[in-house]
Amino acid sequence: MSIKANERMLGYYIRRIGERYKAHHITAFAGQMAYFFVLSFFPLLIFLISVISKLNINYDFALDILQRYIPSNISKMITDFIGQTIMTEGLTVLSISGITMLYSASRAISALQRSINMSYDVSETRNFILVKLMGMFYTLMFILIIVLSLLVPSVFQGIYDFINSYIKFSIDDYWLDFAHLLRNLLLFISFIFVFLSIYLFLPNKKVHLSEILPGAGFAVIGSLATNYIFTRIVTKLTDYSIVYGSLSAIVAFMVWVYFMALIIILGAEINAITSNFKHDNR
C-alpha cells in the first residue's frame, strides 16, 4: 500500500474508533474491569503467596520485575503487601482468598466479554454456565501466566546452578545473555497468546486469526506504551497523596489498571472494525 493509502486507512480507523468510543460505553466497561480486577488482585496475591511458599519457588525475580517495570508507588504498595502476607499460611486463608479472587476476576472478564460482544454488535446467546466457565478459564489463564513468570526464572536459575555446581562447566556471558533473552521472550510470547485467545474466543462470533492480529498488536504495544508513559510521566507529575493521602498508591494502581483495560477494549474495537471492513469489501 502507498503512503497515502496507509494515511487514509489510519484516518478511517481513527474516525470509526471515535464513533464507537461513546456509543459502546468503552470507558464504563474499562472502569468496571478495573474495579473488579483491583478487587481480585490482593486475594490473588495472598493465594499465590500461599501456594508459592509451599512449592519453594523463588519469586525474587518477580519482585524485581515489579520494581523495574511498574510505577514505583504501585510496586512499593505491592511489595509491602507481600511482605506483610509472606508468613500467612493455612487452608482457610487459601480457600477464602481463592474464592474471592475467582469471583471478582471472573466479573472483570465478564465485563470484557460484554464489551467485546458490543464491539461486534452481537448479543450473548451462549449458555450461561458456558460463559461463566469461560470467565473462570481466562481467570485461571491469567494466574497461570503469573505463575509462569515466577517459575520460568527459577527453572533457568536451577539449570545454571546445576551446571556450575555439578558439571563444573564455565558459562560465558554470551550464553547468560541469551538465556535471559530467551526467558523474557517466553514470557512475552505467553502474553501475546493471552491477548490472541481473548480476542479469538471471547466474542460470541466466529472470527479469523488474521482479523484479530491488528488489535492484539495494538494491545501489546499500547500496554507497553501506557506503562512507560504512566511510569515516566504521570507518577512524576501527579502527587496523588495530596488528595488521597494513604490511599494514593491504591488510587494510582486503579488508574493504571483502568488505562490497561482501556487498551484491551480498544484492541477489540480495532478487530471489529477490521472484520467489518473486510466483509464490506468482499
N, C-alpha and C positions, 0 to 999 in steps of 0.2 A: 504494500500500500504506500501511496505517496504521502509526503508530509501534510499536505492539505487534507487528504482523506483521513489521516490519523487525527488531525485537529477537529474535523467535522465529527468524527466518531466520538472523540473525547467530549466535545460540546454536547452531543446527543446524550451521552451518559450523564453528564452533569445536570442537564435540563430534566431528564427523567427522574434522577435521584431527588432533585429539588421538588418535583411534583409529588413524589411518593413520601417525602420526609414527614410532612404533616398528615397527609391522607392515611398513612399506615401507622400513625402513632408510634413512630420509631423511638422517640425519647421516653415515652411512657413504658414501652417494653424494656428498654435499656435500664430504666430506673427499677423496674420490677425485678429484672435479672440481678442487678447489683445488690438490691436489698436482700434477696433470698440467698445469694452467694455469700455475702458477708455474714448473714445469719448462720450459714452452714460452715463457715471457714474455721471458726475456733473449735467447734466439736470435731471437725475433720482433723485439726492439729492434735487434739487430745487422742483421738482414735489412732492416728498414725504413730504418734509418740509411744503409745501403749504397745502397739504391735511391734514397732521397730526395736523397742527396748527388750522385747522377748526374743527377737531374731539376731540381736547383737550386730546390727548394721550400723556402720559409721556414717552419720549424717552431717559431719563437719563440712563436707563439700557442699551440701545443700544450703547450710547457713552461710557459707562463703558466697554462693550464688545470690542469696537474698541480699547480702550486704553490698554486692558488686553491681547488680542489675536492677534492684528495686529501690525506689526512693528511700533516702536514709531514715526519715522519721517513721516510715512504714516498716522497713526492715528492723529497726530498733524495737518497735512495738511487738513485732512477731517474735524476735529472738528473746525479748524479755518474757513474753508469754510462755515460750518453750522452756526457758529457764525455770519458771515457776511450776511448770507442769511435768518436768522431767522425772520427778520422783513419784508421780501419781501412778498407781497401779491398781489392779483389781478388776474382776469381771463386771461388776456393776457399773463402774465408770466407763469401761469399754463398751458395754451394751447401750447405755444411755447416750453416750456421745455418738455411737454408730447410728442409732435410730434417728436421733435429731439431725445428724449430718445428712443421712439419706433422704429424709423428708424435705428438709429445706433445699438441698441441692436439686432434688427432683422437681421442686416447684420452679426453680430457676431454669432448668432445662425445659419445663413445660411452657414457660413464658417465651423462651427462644423458639420452641416448636410452633407456637401460635403466631409469632412474628414472622417466621419463615413461610408458614402457610398463607398469611396475609400478603406477603410479597408476591406470591404466585397466584393470588386471588382465588384460593381454594379453601374450603372448609374442612374440618377434621371429621372424617367419616369412618375412620378405623375403630376397631374395638377399643373400648375404654381401658380394659385391662392391658391390651397390647400397647397402647400409648403410654400407660404408666410404667410398664416393663421397659419400654424403650428409654424413658426418662431415667429409670434406675440403672439401665445398662450404660448410658452415657455418663451418669454419675460415677459408676464404678470404673469406667474407662479413664475418666479424669484422675481418679485415685490411682489407677494403675500407672498412668504417666508420671504422677508424682513419686510413686514408689520406684519406678524405673530410674527417675532422676537421682534417687538416693542409692539404688542398688548398683547401677552401671559403674559409677566411680569406685564403689567398694570392690567390685569384681576386678576392675583394672588395677586397683591398688593391690589386691590379693595376688594377682598374677605377677606384678612387679616384685612384691616381697618374696614370692616363691622362687622366682628366678635369681634374685640376689642372695637368698639365704641357702637354698639347696643346690641350685645348679652352679652357683658362683660364676655367673656369666655377666660381664660388664655390658650395660646397655648405653649406647650412645645417646647424646641429647637429641639427635635427629629422630630416633625411634620414640623417645619420650614425647617429643612434639607431635609426632604422627599419631601416637596413642591418644593424646589429648584432643587432637583434631577429630579422630575417629569417634571418640566418646561424645564430643559435642555434636558431631554430625548425626549420630544415632538418636540423640535427644531431639535434634531439630527435625529429623525425619518423622519421629514419633508425633510431634506437634502438628506437622503438616498432615499426617494421616488422620489425626483427630478432626482437623478442620474439614478435610475432604469427606470423611464419613458423616459429619454433621450435615453438610450441605447436600450429601447424596441420599441419606436415609431419613432425615427428619421431616422433610416436606411430604405432604400427602399427595405426591405427584411423581410420576416417573421422570427422572432427569438423567441426562447423559453426562459422562465424566467430562467431556470437552466443554460442557456448558457451565460447570462449576469451577473450572480452573481459574478464570479471572477473579471470582470472588474469594477463592481460597488464597490466591496470591496476594490480593489486596488485604486480606485478614492478617496474613503473616507479616507483610511489610508494614501495614498500618499498626499492628500491635507493637512491633519493634520501634517504629517512629513515635507512637504515642508514649511508650515507656521512656524513650530517650528525652522527648520534649518535657514530659512531666518531671523527670529526674533532674534535668539540667536547667529548666526554666521555671516551671510552676512552683516547685518546692522552694526555690531560691528567692522568687519574687513575692510569694504569698506566705504570710505568717498566720497560719490557722489558729495558733494558740491565743492570739489577741482576741478572737471572737469566741472560740470553742473551749479554751482552757485545756484541761486534762484530756478532753475528748478529741483534741486536734488530730492525733495520729489516726484514730478510727475514722474521722471525717475525711482526712486525706486519703485513707485507704479506700473508702467507699467511692470517692470522686474518681480515683484511679480505676477501680473496678468498673464504674459506670462508663468511662470512656472506652475501656476494653470491650465491654458488652456492646457499646455503640458501634465499634469497628466490626464486630462479628455480624451484627444485624445488617449493617451497610453492605458487607460482603454478600449476604443472602440477597439483598436487593439488586446488587450488580449481577448476580447469577440469574435472577428472574428477568432482568432487562435483557441479558444476553440470550436467554431462552426465547423470549418473546420476539426479539429481533430476528433470530434465526428462523423461527416458524413463520413470521410475516414475510420473509424474503425467499421462501421456498417456492 
